[in-house]
Amino acid sequence: MNTDGGADLRAARLRDRLETIRVRSERAGSWRASTHYLSGLVNGAGYVPVRTRLTRADLTFLAGARDDVLAFAELGARLLDLHRPQDAGGITSDPTRPIRRCRSCMWRWPCPTFRAIDEVLGRR
């Protein structure tokens, strides 16, 4: 029996990284409510002189946030490149609307991967 234990280890490592990012993000405070006020404080040099108290969780989050966001943006772009519609061929009752399938997973379009990305990123 040939099982790919390496793939299992990689999947576990990736899940651990995602869980770490999720927990770190949940622990950090949100600045969403403050951004409207703070944007009015931008000085001539383009900076906002802010004095605030940051928790250890906030600092931990901020230390990796940029890299995490870049990695997720790259992941999303790659997934969208992989999961695109293509004509499924075959006969359909409506020739103006052919059946389409995902180029990667072959599910009917939109595939579950595309729907999940759209659901999460389409919230805004």
Secondary structure, 3 states (H helix, E strand, C coil): CCCCHHHHHHHHHHHHHHHHHHHHHHHCCCCHHHHHHHHCCCCCCCCCCCCCCCCHHHHHHHHHHHHHHHHHHHHHHHHHHHCCEEECCCCCCCCCCCCEEECCCCCECCCHHHHHHHHHHCCC
